[in-house]
Amino acid sequence: MRVTVFGLGEAGSSIASDLAAAGAEVQGYDPAEVATPEGVVRHQEPGASVAGSRLIMAVTAAADAQKAIAQAWTEMKRGTIYADLSTAPPGFKEDLADTAALRGLAFVDVALMGTVPGSGLSTLALASGPGAADYAAIVNGLGGQVEVMGDRPGDAAARKLLRSVVSKGLTSVLIESLEAAEAHGDTEWMWHHLVDFVTEADETLLRRLISGTPRHVERRIVEMESAHAFLESLQIPPTMTSATVTALRRIEAEGLPESTAGLG
């Protein structure tokens, strides 16, 4: 099995070295001055790196994704699986799939759902697009953890970004609360409170938080406005707190979104 990896940065090199260790013949290309992973044959030109490859994995930033698929355009053979592992909106992945189809490539939208350094090829991933099933068969056979979402490009990206709204948003809220706690001299208390809150969280709590919001929205707006004023008095920018007030006011005016109105 010959695999090409475009992008040999931190994530790409980790994946490429794991592929090689699993027995794949790995070719790589990266115009940047980065180290070549063990077991990878690195090429100076992108065209040479795709010769004979059944699978091309583009481990690049979204800003470089279109350039990556175009850089060896004439050398990529019809039927080659082309997997884009960048983080981007679903529409962007659909555009990439359209580009791939012009060359007869089997496009795969891959969403990495964990941290690659330390996990490499075994990082949990979602895949969608015309080549998703074949991609999963190859990568899982070499030690990967790929779950196929279907044959529509963008579905994998959508699910990752939906999760990111929660995980990254929650992280920002936690940081804001801890920063304010430190300014008030309550870091230790706040940390233990957050640990207890997260540890005890379950579906019942999730439903209660959502369903209780419209019933108590006026009180919650007052409470969060007080929190906003408190953070300002501590000279802590209330970025997430301000956003919460805005969101609560929207619920006050419009009610819960239809998708969550039945929870409770």
Beta strands, then each sheet from edge to edge (+ up, - down):
strand 1: 2-6
strand 2: 25-29
strand 3: 40-42
strand 4: 55-58
strand 5: 81-84
strand 6: 106-112
strand 7: 124-128
strand 8: 145-150
sheet 1: 3+ 2+ 1+ 4+ 5+ 6+ 7- 8-
end
